[in-house]
Amino acid sequence: MIKRKQFIKTAVTGAISMTTLTAFKHFTNELPDQQRLMPVLFIGHGSPMNGIEDTAFSRRWAQMAKEIPTPAAVLVVSAHWFTNGTKITAMDFPETIHDFGGFPPALFAVQYPAPGNPALAKETAGLIRSAKVELNHDWGLDHGTWTVVRHMYPEAEIPVLQLSIDYTKGPQYHYDLARELMALRKKGVLIIGSGNMVHNLRMVAWDKLSVQGYGYDWALQINEQFKTLIQENDHKPLINYSQLGREAALAIPTPEHYLPLMYTLGLKAGKEPVSFFNDQAVGGSLTMTSVKIG
C-alpha cells in the first residue's frame, strides 16, 4: 500500500499512470483536500508559430506549468474545433492536426504524441447533462491545443483531450455547460479554454506585428473592459458581449475565439483569485491576454 506522503509526491510529479477508469478514480479519491481543485486557464494562443518559436508568450506558458500542480490530464476547449453538437476526443492516441496553411514546413513537421484517455472522455461526457456528448475518434489535437500544451508539458506524458464548441449555441449555453465540468477540477484535470479575447484577423496591421504591444485604441479599450469584468466577477456582461458596443463587435466579429473564455469563467468557484498573464496586444487587433483562476 503506497504511503500517503509518497503518493502525494508522486502525484505532483505526474508519475502516476492512469490507464483505466478505476485507476483514475482511485487517483482522484486519494488527492489531499488542498489539491482537489485544479486551477483553470484561458490562454490566448495567437499565431500557430508560437508553437515552435521561443517567444515571451510560449515561455510564459512553460512557466505557468511549473507554477500549478501537475495535472492528471488536460482538457482543452479550442477555438478550432467548432462543431454541430458537443464532442470529445476519445481515442487512445489523438493525432496532431495541422489545421492551417501558409506556414513554414517546420511547423507542419511538429508532432505532439500525448496520449488520450478514453475512460476520462466517457466520464466527462457523463458529467454533461445539458447536451448529448459524442465520443469522437476522428479529430485529435488541433493547433489551439498542441501549440500551447507542448510548451507546458514538452514530454507529452500527460493525457490530453479536446472538447468541441457547439456553434449552434450562444455564450450562455457554453457558460452553463462549463459549470457541469466542475467535478473534473476536483479530480486534478487542468481545463484550458484556448482562443483570444480580441481576435479580428481582417483588421490586423501586418506591418506592425514586430511592434511589441501594438494595439488599436478600440482593442486596448475592450480588452481592459473584459479584464475589469473578469476581475470583478461580473460575468453577465461578458456572456452578453453583443451589448457591449462597437468595441466588442470589432473584437469579436465571429465567436469561436471568444467562446472558450466562457468555459474558463463558468468553472470559477466563488471567490477564487483571478490573475492575468501574457497581457499584450499583437498586430493592432489581437490580444494574447490570458487568465488564471485558482
N, C-alpha and C positions, 0 to 999 in steps of 0.2 A: 504494500500500500504506500503510495507516494506521500511523503510528509508535506504538510501544508506549506511550510516555508519554502521547501524545494519546489513545490508545484507553482507557487506564485512567481518565483524567479524564472522558472521555465516558461510560464505563460507570457510573461513580459518580454522575453526574448523571442517569442514567436516560434519556439522549437517544437511545440506540440502539433502532431499531425492528426487532422480530423477527417477521416475518410468515410465515416458513417454518421447517420443522424444521431444514433445513440452516443457515439463518441463526442459529437458536437454538443449535445445536451449535457453530457457529463462535464465537459469542459466549462460550459457556461454556468452550470449549477455550482461549481466549485469556486467561481470567482469571488473574491472578497468584496464586501459591500462597497468600498470606496472605488472599486474598479468596474462596477456594474453598469455605469452609464458612460458609454464611449462618447467623446466629442463628435460633433457633426460639422461638416465643412461645406461651404460653397466656394468653388475655385473658378476664377476667370482664366480660361485656358488659352485664349488668344490664338495666335498662329500655330499651325502644326509644327513649325520649325522649332518651337520651344521644346519639342520632344527630343531633339538631338543637340540643341545648342546649349552652351553654358551661359545662361542669362541670369539676370537678377531674379527673374520670375522662377526659373527652374531651380535655382539654388535655394530659394525660399521654400519651394515645395519639399525639397530634400530635407531642409532644416525642420519643417513642420513635422515630418515623420519621426524625427528624433525627439520632438517636444511632447508628443502624445503617446499613450500606451500602444504597444504593438498590437494591431487588431487580429482577431480570429479570422476575419475575412473582410473584404472590401466590396461594398455595393455602390455602384455609380449610376446616377441618373444623368445621362449625357444628352446634350442638345442635339446630338447627331443620330439619335435613334428615335425618330418621330413616327409613330405608328397609329393605325386604326385599332384601338383597343390597347390594353396593357399587356406587355410581355416581359419575361425574364429569361436570361440565358441560363440553360440547364444542362450544358454539356460538361464532360469531364475536363476537356481542354479547349477553351474558346480560341478561335483563330485571331490573329492580329489583322485588323481591317485597315486598309489604306484608302480611306474614303475621301480622296482629294485629288487634285490634278495640278500640274504645272510646277511641281517642286523638284528639288534635286534627287537623283537616284538614291543617295544615301538615306533619305527619309523613307523611301519605298522599301529599302532593304531591311529596315528595323523589324525585328520580331520580338514580341514580349510574351514569352511562353508560360505565363502564370496559369496555374490550374483553375478550373471552375469548382463548383461544389453542388452537384445535382440535389443532394439532400437538403442543403440550405435553400436552394431555389424553390423546392417544393414547400418547405416550411414557410418561406416568405410569401409565396402565393397563397398559402392557407391563412396567413395573417390578414390579408386584404379581403374585406367583406363587401366593400362598396363596388367591386368590379370582379369579373372573372378574369383571372390572370393566366395567360397561355405560357406553358413551359416551352421555350424556344430552343431549337437545336441548329438554327441556320445562321444566326447573326455572329456574335463574337465580341471583340473589344475594339470599338472604333476610336478615332483619334481624340475624341473628347475624353476618353478614358486612359488609353495607354500612354499618350504623350505626357500626362501628368503622373500617373501611378508608377511608371518606370523610373522616374526620378525619386519618388518616395520610397519605393521598395525595389531597388535595382536587381536584387537576387531572384525576383519573380517567384518567391516561395509561398506567398500568401494567396489564397484563393480570391479571385476577382470575378464578380458578376455584374451584369448590367440590367437595369430596369428601364423599360421604354417609357416614352411620354405619349399619351393618347392625344393626338391632335384634334380630336372631335370635342374635347372638353376644355373648359375655361380654368382660369387660375384658382378659383375657389375649390374646384373639384380636386386639383392636384395638391393643394394645401391640406385638404381634409384627408386625402388618401395617404399622405405622408404621415399623418398622426397615427395611422394604423400600423406603422412600422416601428413605433417606439420600442417595442419589445426587443428589437434587434440591437438597439443601443445598449440594452441591459445584458446582452449576450456577447459584447465585445466586437460587434460588427461596426466598422467605420463606414458611414454613409456619406457620400460626396455628391453634391449637385455640381455638375460641370457645365458652364456656359459662359456668359458675360452679361453683366448688368446693363451696360451700354454697348450696343452692337449694331452699328449701321455701316455695313460694308460699302454701300453705294456712295457714302459721303467721306470715305477715308481719304486723307491727304497723303497719297503715296510718297510724295516728295518730302514728307515730314516724319516718316517712320523712324528715322535715326535721331530725331529731336526728342530727348528724354522728357516725358511728361506732357507732351504737346496735346492739348485738348481744346475743342471749340468751347465757347462760353456756355452754350446750352448743355453740352455733355458734362462739363465740370459741375454745372449747377444742379442737374438732375442727379448726378452721382452723389453729391453731397446731401441732397434731399433723401435719396434712398438710404444712405448711411445713417442719417438722423432718425429716420423712421425705424430702422432696424435697431438702433441703439436704444430707442425709447420703447421698444417692444410694441410699436403701433403698426400692426401688420395689415389692418384693414385697407388703408390707402395703397399699400403695396400690392394687395390682392386686386384691388380695383384701380390698377395703374392707368387705365384708359381715361380716368377722370383727373389725372394729374397735369393735364395740359399739353401744350405744344412740345415742351422739352421731353416729356415722356414718350410722346408719339414719335419724335425723332430718334430717341434712344432705343425704342422697341418697335421698329417697323414691322417685324414679324416676331412671334412669341417664343420660338424654340430655344433661343439662348437665355431668355429670361425665366422661363418656367422652372428650370432646375433650382432656382432660388426659392421657389415655393416649397420644394421638398425640404430644403435646409431649414427654412423658417418654421414649417409645420412640425418639425421634430424638436423644436425648442421646448424645454420643460421649465415652466415657472420663471424664476428669476435667475436663470443661468447667465453667467457672464458672456458678453459678446466682445469680440475683438476683430480688427481688420488687418489685412496684410496685402502685399503687392498692390497697394492703393495708388495706382498710377494710370494716367490716360496714355493711349497709343494712337498715333495717326489721326488725332483730332476727334474721331467719332467712335472710339472703342475705349473701354476701361477694363483693366485687369483686376479691379478691386475684388478681394476675396474675404470671406467671413469664416470665423471660427466661433462655434457655440460650445460652451462647456470648458 
